């Protein structure tokens, strides 16, 4: 088990556009913000798993319980990004628990930013911070895996900058705005992480 401190601040910085940002672990008081955030991003129908679905508060309670449980058991790192009191992004790394011990060295990487805060350097900063947090708090993790939409060239560029390397493509692996898109798989060896 870990010494998880809900709400623990990891970093405070200023974006390229001058916004003051706080990156920290979630706490129960974030529940409404987390629910609103995922529903806003889902409505946008951007390059994430959600595409218009609405998450209820009850579903988000279950999600937050699982977040805390995963952090406590050293299988997850999850960070929130705030501009003032507004939740503007989340990032996570989750140990792969399928396959028993054979895949426990792999973490699944994910990041989501509110549309109006993209292009400010937040995604890169959050990515670097969460990778470092995962290296410290998820024992035995040696590799990160992510999946990215073929059309999402901005994200692909960021991931390459972070040291992720493409390892495969699945044609028609994802549906984006009613059309097929290829799913690109990328990995980062944590020994090579910048």
HUNOR-V500510 format. One record per pair of residues at least 24 apart in sequence whose ideal C-beta (glycine too) atoms are under 7 Angstrom apart, sorted by the first residue. I is the first residue (numbers start at 1). J is the second residue. D is the distance in Angstrom with one decimal. If there is no record, write none. Layout:
{{I J D} {I J D}}
//
This chain:
{{1 72 5.6} {1 73 6.7} {2 71 6.5} {2 72 5.8} {2 74 5.5} {2 137 6.3} {4 71 4.8} {4 72 5.5} {10 79 6.5} {10 129 5.8} {10 133 6.7} {11 129 5.7} {13 125 6.3} {15 120 3.8} {15 121 5.7} {15 122 6.0} {16 120 5.0} {16 121 4.9} {17 120 5.0} {19 83 5.0} {19 120 6.5} {20 83 6.9} {21 81 6.0} {21 82 7.0} {21 83 5.8} {21 122 6.3} {22 82 4.8} {23 79 5.5} {23 81 5.2} {23 126 6.1} {23 129 5.7} {24 79 6.8} {24 80 5.9} {25 78 7.0} {25 79 6.3} {26 64 6.7} {26 67 6.2} {26 78 6.1} {26 80 5.1} {28 64 7.0} {30 80 6.2} {30 87 6.9} {31 60 6.1} {31 61 6.7} {31 64 6.0} {33 87 4.1} {34 60 5.7} {34 64 6.7} {34 87 6.6} {35 60 4.3} {37 87 4.6} {37 90 7.0} {40 114 6.8} {41 112 5.7} {41 114 6.8} {44 115 5.9} {45 177 6.4} {47 149 4.6} {47 152 4.4} {47 155 6.5} {47 176 7.0} {48 112 5.5} {70 94 6.5} {74 137 6.3} {74 138 5.8} {74 139 5.8} {75 138 6.6} {77 130 5.8} {77 133 4.6} {77 134 4.7} {77 137 5.6} {77 138 6.4} {79 126 6.5} {79 129 6.7} {79 130 5.4} {79 133 6.9} {81 122 6.1} {81 126 5.7} {83 117 6.7} {88 113 6.5} {88 114 4.5} {88 117 4.4} {89 113 4.2} {89 114 6.4} {89 117 6.7} {89 122 5.9} {89 126 6.0} {91 126 4.6} {91 127 6.6} {91 130 4.4} {93 130 5.8} {93 134 4.2} {93 138 6.9} {93 144 6.6} {95 138 5.6} {95 141 6.5} {104 140 6.1} {105 140 5.6} {105 141 6.2} {105 142 4.6} {105 143 6.1} {106 143 5.1} {106 145 5.6} {107 134 5.8} {107 138 6.2} {107 141 5.0} {107 144 5.0} {108 145 5.7} {109 144 4.7} {109 145 6.8} {109 146 4.4} {110 146 7.0} {123 158 5.8} {124 158 5.9} {124 161 7.0} {127 158 6.9} {127 162 5.6} {131 193 5.4} {135 190 5.8} {141 190 6.4} {142 189 7.0} {142 190 5.4} {143 187 5.8} {143 188 6.8} {143 189 5.8} {143 190 6.4} {144 187 6.6} {144 188 4.4} {144 190 6.7} {145 185 6.8} {145 187 5.4} {146 186 5.3} {147 183 5.3} {147 184 7.0} {147 185 5.7} {148 184 5.0} {148 186 6.4} {149 174 5.7} {149 176 5.8} {149 181 5.1} {150 181 5.0} {150 182 3.8} {150 184 5.8} {151 176 6.4} {151 181 5.4} {156 184 6.8} {159 186 5.4} {162 188 6.6} {162 194 6.2} {163 188 5.3} {163 192 5.2} {163 193 5.7} {163 194 5.3} {164 188 4.6}}
//
